[in-house]
Amino acid sequence: MESFMKEFEHLKIHLEDLKKVTNSFGSKVIGVGGFGKVYEGEISHSKGRSLVAIKRLSREFGQGDPEFLKEIMMLSRYSHENLITLLGYCDEDGEKILVYEHAFNGSLDRHLSSNVLTWPQRLKICLDAAKGLEYLHDHRGTQQRILHRDIKSANILLDDNWNAKLSDMGLSKVGPANQQHTVLVTNLVGTPGYCDPQYMETYMLSKESDIYSFGVVLFEVLCGKLCFRYTNNRLEILVPLWKQSYKDKNLDQIIFKDLRPSMDPTSLETFSEIAFKCLHYSREQRPTTSLLVHKLEIALKCQERHDMKLTNVVGKYSKGEEAFFNIGKTVICYSASSFFQKIME
């Protein structure tokens, strides 16, 4: 073990320094997860000095030494702009602590039901996260393939510019990247609602298991809510309802109400189609990460073009001009007052 940890010697941070910036772990709590409490503090680390997130292992939450070591190994060996950066760790006096770059806007799950995040911002967050997953799955076969095993909105962190970064690699598994299908037989881990049904039934993990979980996140972003809720003290998974709404062409019933008025129809169609395909029961029918990234890029570009056209039209009206819209073979002209009344409906 000591020889193994020598590789990460440069990441070590002394416990006393961490106690100083967290008041001996008595304050500055910014979150709680499957690993334990997360604190905020400014400290010197492997890349300089900055405000960081300090995650302290608490045995009561179920994770332990294996996840601690896995997190250090994965995030120190694999680096990407859409993966959270590990800045240091502490392994002293029985304490297991991980130090990360600070994601100032927290995790995605906290913002699902907020009207602060526009549809274009949500698309960009999904695209960022998909790029991080594409890097882990490594479809080009240049490195070992990483299966995350716990993709969920709570594990997608957002920086001060709302850029998304995948986090929590402690449950991940490594497989060969030079195979079309990487399948590992392993114990069942993950979060209810996000887990691949085939993985739950067979204990056979594949990269497509991550794709399924990502599809659940896409629907959460679209619907503005988590994929589960408690009804009469019972856990209810919303994914089947969401899938049925898509099949029945009733997306309007589940889309987050604050998003619908500004959505470009093509953007919505592209996004919802790839999200639904991620949730296919058959692993072979689920998209690859490269296709997922491609479709999300299309959805974002369609929305950006839509918004630009709308901005140009509004610009004309601000000058008191009239603008014409072609709807089929019918040409409609709106005056400034009627146009603004129309878009506010």
Contacts in CASP RR format, 6 or more apart in sequence:
PFRMAT RR
TARGET T0000
AUTHOR 0000-0000-0000
METHOD contacts of the structure
MODEL  1
MESFMKEFEHLKIHLEDLKKVTNSFGSKVIGVGGFGKVYEGEISHSKGRS
LVAIKRLSREFGQGDPEFLKEIMMLSRYSHENLITLLGYCDEDGEKILVY
EHAFNGSLDRHLSSNVLTWPQRLKICLDAAKGLEYLHDHRGTQQRILHRD
IKSANILLDDNWNAKLSDMGLSKVGPANQQHTVLVTNLVGTPGYCDPQYM
ETYMLSKESDIYSFGVVLFEVLCGKLCFRYTNNRLEILVPLWKQSYKDKN
LDQIIFKDLRPSMDPTSLETFSEIAFKCLHYSREQRPTTSLLVHKLEIAL
KCQERHDMKLTNVVGKYSKGEEAFFNIGKTVICYSASSFFQKIME
4 69 0 8 1.000
5 91 0 8 1.000
7 76 0 8 1.000
8 72 0 8 1.000
8 73 0 8 1.000
8 76 0 8 1.000
8 89 0 8 1.000
10 46 0 8 1.000
11 45 0 8 1.000
11 46 0 8 1.000
11 72 0 8 1.000
11 76 0 8 1.000
11 86 0 8 1.000
11 87 0 8 1.000
11 88 0 8 1.000
11 89 0 8 1.000
12 88 0 8 1.000
12 89 0 8 1.000
12 90 0 8 1.000
12 91 0 8 1.000
13 43 0 8 1.000
13 44 0 8 1.000
13 45 0 8 1.000
13 88 0 8 1.000
13 89 0 8 1.000
13 90 0 8 1.000
13 97 0 8 1.000
13 99 0 8 1.000
14 90 0 8 1.000
14 92 0 8 1.000
15 90 0 8 1.000
15 92 0 8 1.000
15 93 0 8 1.000
15 95 0 8 1.000
15 97 0 8 1.000
17 43 0 8 1.000
17 44 0 8 1.000
18 25 0 8 1.000
18 43 0 8 1.000
18 54 0 8 1.000
18 90 0 8 1.000
18 97 0 8 1.000
18 99 0 8 1.000
19 25 0 8 1.000
21 28 0 8 1.000
21 39 0 8 1.000
21 41 0 8 1.000
21 42 0 8 1.000
21 43 0 8 1.000
21 54 0 8 1.000
22 28 0 8 1.000
22 39 0 8 1.000
22 40 0 8 1.000
22 41 0 8 1.000
22 54 0 8 1.000
25 37 0 8 1.000
25 39 0 8 1.000
25 56 0 8 1.000
28 39 0 8 1.000
28 40 0 8 1.000
28 41 0 8 1.000
29 37 0 8 1.000
29 38 0 8 1.000
29 39 0 8 1.000
29 40 0 8 1.000
30 38 0 8 1.000
30 39 0 8 1.000
30 40 0 8 1.000
30 53 0 8 1.000
30 106 0 8 1.000
31 37 0 8 1.000
31 38 0 8 1.000
32 38 0 8 1.000
33 61 0 8 1.000
33 154 0 8 1.000
34 61 0 8 1.000
34 62 0 8 1.000
34 63 0 8 1.000
34 168 0 8 1.000
35 55 0 8 1.000
35 56 0 8 1.000
35 57 0 8 1.000
35 58 0 8 1.000
35 61 0 8 1.000
35 63 0 8 1.000
35 64 0 8 1.000
35 67 0 8 1.000
35 98 0 8 1.000
35 168 0 8 1.000
36 55 0 8 1.000
36 56 0 8 1.000
36 57 0 8 1.000
36 58 0 8 1.000
36 61 0 8 1.000
36 63 0 8 1.000
37 55 0 8 1.000
37 56 0 8 1.000
37 58 0 8 1.000
38 53 0 8 1.000
38 54 0 8 1.000
38 55 0 8 1.000
38 56 0 8 1.000
39 53 0 8 1.000
39 54 0 8 1.000
39 55 0 8 1.000
39 56 0 8 1.000
40 51 0 8 1.000
40 52 0 8 1.000
40 53 0 8 1.000
40 54 0 8 1.000
40 102 0 8 1.000
41 51 0 8 1.000
41 52 0 8 1.000
41 54 0 8 1.000
42 49 0 8 1.000
42 50 0 8 1.000
42 51 0 8 1.000
42 52 0 8 1.000
43 49 0 8 1.000
43 50 0 8 1.000
43 52 0 8 1.000
43 54 0 8 1.000
43 99 0 8 1.000
45 52 0 8 1.000
45 87 0 8 1.000
45 88 0 8 1.000
45 99 0 8 1.000
46 87 0 8 1.000
46 88 0 8 1.000
47 85 0 8 1.000
47 87 0 8 1.000
50 87 0 8 1.000
50 101 0 8 1.000
50 102 0 8 1.000
51 102 0 8 1.000
52 87 0 8 1.000
52 99 0 8 1.000
52 100 0 8 1.000
52 101 0 8 1.000
52 102 0 8 1.000
53 99 0 8 1.000
53 100 0 8 1.000
53 101 0 8 1.000
53 102 0 8 1.000
53 103 0 8 1.000
54 97 0 8 1.000
54 98 0 8 1.000
54 99 0 8 1.000
55 97 0 8 1.000
55 98 0 8 1.000
55 99 0 8 1.000
55 100 0 8 1.000
56 95 0 8 1.000
56 96 0 8 1.000
56 97 0 8 1.000
57 63 0 8 1.000
57 64 0 8 1.000
57 68 0 8 1.000
57 95 0 8 1.000
57 96 0 8 1.000
57 97 0 8 1.000
57 98 0 8 1.000
63 170 0 8 1.000
64 96 0 8 1.000
65 96 0 8 1.000
66 170 0 8 1.000
67 170 0 8 1.000
67 171 0 8 1.000
68 89 0 8 1.000
68 91 0 8 1.000
68 96 0 8 1.000
68 98 0 8 1.000
68 170 0 8 1.000
70 169 0 8 1.000
70 170 0 8 1.000
70 171 0 8 1.000
70 172 0 8 1.000
71 86 0 8 1.000
71 98 0 8 1.000
71 168 0 8 1.000
71 169 0 8 1.000
71 170 0 8 1.000
72 86 0 8 1.000
72 89 0 8 1.000
72 98 0 8 1.000
74 146 0 8 1.000
74 169 0 8 1.000
74 170 0 8 1.000
74 172 0 8 1.000
75 83 0 8 1.000
75 84 0 8 1.000
75 85 0 8 1.000
75 86 0 8 1.000
75 169 0 8 1.000
76 86 0 8 1.000
78 135 0 8 1.000
78 136 0 8 1.000
78 143 0 8 1.000
78 146 0 8 1.000
79 85 0 8 1.000
80 131 0 8 1.000
80 132 0 8 1.000
80 135 0 8 1.000
81 131 0 8 1.000
81 163 0 8 1.000
81 165 0 8 1.000
82 128 0 8 1.000
82 129 0 8 1.000
82 131 0 8 1.000
82 132 0 8 1.000
82 135 0 8 1.000
82 163 0 8 1.000
82 164 0 8 1.000
82 165 0 8 1.000
82 166 0 8 1.000
83 132 0 8 1.000
83 135 0 8 1.000
83 136 0 8 1.000
83 165 0 8 1.000
83 166 0 8 1.000
83 167 0 8 1.000
84 100 0 8 1.000
84 101 0 8 1.000
84 103 0 8 1.000
84 157 0 8 1.000
84 165 0 8 1.000
84 166 0 8 1.000
84 167 0 8 1.000
85 100 0 8 1.000
85 101 0 8 1.000
85 165 0 8 1.000
86 98 0 8 1.000
86 99 0 8 1.000
86 100 0 8 1.000
87 99 0 8 1.000
87 100 0 8 1.000
87 101 0 8 1.000
88 98 0 8 1.000
88 99 0 8 1.000
89 96 0 8 1.000
89 97 0 8 1.000
89 98 0 8 1.000
89 99 0 8 1.000
90 96 0 8 1.000
90 97 0 8 1.000
90 99 0 8 1.000
91 97 0 8 1.000
100 167 0 8 1.000
101 159 0 8 1.000
103 157 0 8 1.000
103 158 0 8 1.000
103 159 0 8 1.000
103 165 0 8 1.000
103 167 0 8 1.000
104 158 0 8 1.000
104 159 0 8 1.000
104 160 0 8 1.000
105 111 0 8 1.000
105 157 0 8 1.000
105 158 0 8 1.000
105 159 0 8 1.000
105 160 0 8 1.000
105 162 0 8 1.000
106 157 0 8 1.000
106 158 0 8 1.000
107 153 0 8 1.000
107 154 0 8 1.000
107 155 0 8 1.000
107 156 0 8 1.000
107 157 0 8 1.000
107 158 0 8 1.000
107 167 0 8 1.000
108 125 0 8 1.000
108 129 0 8 1.000
108 153 0 8 1.000
108 154 0 8 1.000
108 156 0 8 1.000
108 157 0 8 1.000
108 158 0 8 1.000
108 164 0 8 1.000
108 217 0 8 1.000
108 221 0 8 1.000
109 152 0 8 1.000
109 153 0 8 1.000
109 154 0 8 1.000
109 220 0 8 1.000
109 226 0 8 1.000
111 117 0 8 1.000
111 158 0 8 1.000
112 153 0 8 1.000
112 220 0 8 1.000
112 221 0 8 1.000
112 223 0 8 1.000
112 224 0 8 1.000
112 225 0 8 1.000
112 226 0 8 1.000
112 256 0 8 1.000
113 224 0 8 1.000
113 225 0 8 1.000
113 256 0 8 1.000
115 258 0 8 1.000
117 125 0 8 1.000
117 162 0 8 1.000
118 259 0 8 1.000
118 262 0 8 1.000
119 259 0 8 1.000
119 262 0 8 1.000
119 263 0 8 1.000
119 267 0 8 1.000
119 303 0 8 1.000
120 300 0 8 1.000
120 303 0 8 1.000
120 304 0 8 1.000
120 307 0 8 1.000
121 162 0 8 1.000
122 221 0 8 1.000
122 222 0 8 1.000
122 259 0 8 1.000
123 267 0 8 1.000
123 271 0 8 1.000
123 296 0 8 1.000
123 299 0 8 1.000
123 300 0 8 1.000
123 303 0 8 1.000
124 162 0 8 1.000
124 164 0 8 1.000
124 300 0 8 1.000
125 156 0 8 1.000
125 158 0 8 1.000
125 162 0 8 1.000
125 164 0 8 1.000
125 221 0 8 1.000
126 164 0 8 1.000
126 217 0 8 1.000
126 218 0 8 1.000
126 221 0 8 1.000
126 271 0 8 1.000
126 296 0 8 1.000
127 293 0 8 1.000
127 296 0 8 1.000
127 297 0 8 1.000
127 300 0 8 1.000
128 163 0 8 1.000
128 164 0 8 1.000
128 165 0 8 1.000
129 156 0 8 1.000
129 164 0 8 1.000
129 165 0 8 1.000
129 166 0 8 1.000
129 214 0 8 1.000
129 217 0 8 1.000
130 214 0 8 1.000
130 289 0 8 1.000
130 292 0 8 1.000
130 293 0 8 1.000
130 296 0 8 1.000
131 293 0 8 1.000
132 165 0 8 1.000
132 166 0 8 1.000
133 148 0 8 1.000
133 151 0 8 1.000
133 166 0 8 1.000
133 210 0 8 1.000
133 214 0 8 1.000
133 289 0 8 1.000
133 292 0 8 1.000
134 289 0 8 1.000
134 290 0 8 1.000
134 292 0 8 1.000
134 293 0 8 1.000
136 145 0 8 1.000
136 146 0 8 1.000
136 147 0 8 1.000
136 148 0 8 1.000
136 166 0 8 1.000
136 172 0 8 1.000
136 210 0 8 1.000
137 145 0 8 1.000
137 146 0 8 1.000
137 147 0 8 1.000
137 207 0 8 1.000
137 210 0 8 1.000
137 288 0 8 1.000
137 289 0 8 1.000
138 144 0 8 1.000
138 145 0 8 1.000
138 146 0 8 1.000
138 177 0 8 1.000
139 288 0 8 1.000
139 289 0 8 1.000
139 290 0 8 1.000
140 177 0 8 1.000
141 177 0 8 1.000
141 178 0 8 1.000
142 177 0 8 1.000
143 177 0 8 1.000
144 174 0 8 1.000
144 175 0 8 1.000
144 176 0 8 1.000
144 177 0 8 1.000
145 174 0 8 1.000
145 175 0 8 1.000
145 176 0 8 1.000
145 177 0 8 1.000
145 182 0 8 1.000
145 207 0 8 1.000
146 169 0 8 1.000
146 172 0 8 1.000
146 173 0 8 1.000
146 174 0 8 1.000
146 175 0 8 1.000
147 172 0 8 1.000
147 173 0 8 1.000
147 174 0 8 1.000
147 175 0 8 1.000
147 182 0 8 1.000
147 184 0 8 1.000
147 205 0 8 1.000
147 206 0 8 1.000
147 207 0 8 1.000
147 209 0 8 1.000
147 210 0 8 1.000
148 166 0 8 1.000
148 169 0 8 1.000
148 171 0 8 1.000
148 172 0 8 1.000
148 210 0 8 1.000
148 213 0 8 1.000
149 171 0 8 1.000
149 172 0 8 1.000
149 173 0 8 1.000
149 189 0 8 1.000
149 190 0 8 1.000
149 205 0 8 1.000
149 209 0 8 1.000
149 210 0 8 1.000
150 168 0 8 1.000
150 170 0 8 1.000
150 171 0 8 1.000
150 172 0 8 1.000
150 189 0 8 1.000
150 190 0 8 1.000
150 191 0 8 1.000
150 194 0 8 1.000
150 213 0 8 1.000
151 166 0 8 1.000
151 194 0 8 1.000
151 210 0 8 1.000
151 213 0 8 1.000
151 214 0 8 1.000
151 217 0 8 1.000
152 191 0 8 1.000
152 194 0 8 1.000
152 213 0 8 1.000
152 216 0 8 1.000
152 217 0 8 1.000
153 217 0 8 1.000
153 220 0 8 1.000
153 221 0 8 1.000
153 226 0 8 1.000
154 191 0 8 1.000
155 166 0 8 1.000
155 167 0 8 1.000
155 168 0 8 1.000
156 164 0 8 1.000
156 165 0 8 1.000
156 166 0 8 1.000
156 167 0 8 1.000
156 217 0 8 1.000
157 164 0 8 1.000
157 165 0 8 1.000
157 166 0 8 1.000
157 167 0 8 1.000
158 164 0 8 1.000
158 165 0 8 1.000
159 165 0 8 1.000
171 189 0 8 1.000
171 190 0 8 1.000
173 184 0 8 1.000
173 186 0 8 1.000
173 205 0 8 1.000
175 182 0 8 1.000
175 184 0 8 1.000
176 182 0 8 1.000
181 206 0 8 1.000
181 207 0 8 1.000
181 208 0 8 1.000
181 283 0 8 1.000
182 206 0 8 1.000
182 207 0 8 1.000
183 204 0 8 1.000
183 205 0 8 1.000
183 206 0 8 1.000
184 204 0 8 1.000
184 205 0 8 1.000
184 206 0 8 1.000
185 203 0 8 1.000
185 204 0 8 1.000
185 205 0 8 1.000
186 203 0 8 1.000
186 205 0 8 1.000
187 203 0 8 1.000
188 195 0 8 1.000
188 199 0 8 1.000
188 200 0 8 1.000
188 203 0 8 1.000
192 228 0 8 1.000
192 235 0 8 1.000
192 237 0 8 1.000
193 216 0 8 1.000
193 227 0 8 1.000
193 228 0 8 1.000
193 237 0 8 1.000
193 239 0 8 1.000
194 212 0 8 1.000
194 213 0 8 1.000
194 216 0 8 1.000
194 217 0 8 1.000
194 227 0 8 1.000
195 209 0 8 1.000
195 212 0 8 1.000
195 213 0 8 1.000
196 206 0 8 1.000
196 208 0 8 1.000
196 209 0 8 1.000
196 212 0 8 1.000
196 213 0 8 1.000
196 283 0 8 1.000
197 212 0 8 1.000
197 281 0 8 1.000
198 204 0 8 1.000
198 209 0 8 1.000
198 281 0 8 1.000
198 283 0 8 1.000
199 205 0 8 1.000
199 206 0 8 1.000
199 209 0 8 1.000
199 212 0 8 1.000
206 283 0 8 1.000
207 289 0 8 1.000
208 283 0 8 1.000
208 286 0 8 1.000
209 283 0 8 1.000
211 278 0 8 1.000
211 286 0 8 1.000
211 287 0 8 1.000
211 288 0 8 1.000
211 289 0 8 1.000
211 292 0 8 1.000
212 278 0 8 1.000
212 279 0 8 1.000
212 286 0 8 1.000
214 278 0 8 1.000
214 292 0 8 1.000
215 275 0 8 1.000
215 278 0 8 1.000
215 279 0 8 1.000
216 227 0 8 1.000
216 239 0 8 1.000
216 278 0 8 1.000
216 279 0 8 1.000
218 271 0 8 1.000
218 274 0 8 1.000
218 275 0 8 1.000
218 278 0 8 1.000
219 227 0 8 1.000
219 239 0 8 1.000
219 242 0 8 1.000
219 275 0 8 1.000
219 279 0 8 1.000
220 226 0 8 1.000
220 227 0 8 1.000
222 251 0 8 1.000
222 254 0 8 1.000
222 255 0 8 1.000
222 256 0 8 1.000
222 259 0 8 1.000
222 271 0 8 1.000
222 272 0 8 1.000
222 275 0 8 1.000
223 238 0 8 1.000
223 242 0 8 1.000
223 254 0 8 1.000
223 255 0 8 1.000
223 256 0 8 1.000
224 256 0 8 1.000
224 259 0 8 1.000
225 238 0 8 1.000
225 256 0 8 1.000
226 238 0 8 1.000
227 237 0 8 1.000
227 238 0 8 1.000
227 239 0 8 1.000
227 242 0 8 1.000
228 235 0 8 1.000
228 236 0 8 1.000
228 237 0 8 1.000
228 238 0 8 1.000
229 235 0 8 1.000
229 236 0 8 1.000
229 238 0 8 1.000
230 236 0 8 1.000
239 279 0 8 1.000
241 254 0 8 1.000
242 254 0 8 1.000
243 276 0 8 1.000
243 279 0 8 1.000
245 251 0 8 1.000
245 253 0 8 1.000
245 254 0 8 1.000
246 272 0 8 1.000
246 275 0 8 1.000
246 276 0 8 1.000
251 268 0 8 1.000
251 272 0 8 1.000
252 260 0 8 1.000
255 263 0 8 1.000
255 268 0 8 1.000
262 307 0 8 1.000
263 303 0 8 1.000
264 302 0 8 1.000
264 303 0 8 1.000
264 305 0 8 1.000
264 306 0 8 1.000
264 307 0 8 1.000
266 299 0 8 1.000
266 302 0 8 1.000
266 306 0 8 1.000
267 299 0 8 1.000
267 300 0 8 1.000
267 302 0 8 1.000
267 303 0 8 1.000
267 306 0 8 1.000
268 299 0 8 1.000
270 295 0 8 1.000
270 298 0 8 1.000
270 299 0 8 1.000
270 302 0 8 1.000
271 295 0 8 1.000
271 296 0 8 1.000
271 299 0 8 1.000
273 295 0 8 1.000
274 287 0 8 1.000
274 291 0 8 1.000
274 292 0 8 1.000
274 295 0 8 1.000
274 296 0 8 1.000
274 299 0 8 1.000
277 285 0 8 1.000
277 286 0 8 1.000
277 287 0 8 1.000
278 286 0 8 1.000
278 287 0 8 1.000
278 292 0 8 1.000
279 286 0 8 1.000
280 286 0 8 1.000
287 295 0 8 1.000
310 343 0 8 1.000
313 323 0 8 1.000
313 339 0 8 1.000
316 322 0 8 1.000
316 323 0 8 1.000
317 323 0 8 1.000
317 336 0 8 1.000
317 339 0 8 1.000
317 340 0 8 1.000
318 336 0 8 1.000
320 336 0 8 1.000
321 336 0 8 1.000
322 333 0 8 1.000
322 334 0 8 1.000
322 335 0 8 1.000
322 336 0 8 1.000
323 333 0 8 1.000
323 334 0 8 1.000
323 339 0 8 1.000
324 331 0 8 1.000
324 332 0 8 1.000
324 333 0 8 1.000
325 331 0 8 1.000
325 332 0 8 1.000
325 333 0 8 1.000
325 334 0 8 1.000
334 342 0 8 1.000
END
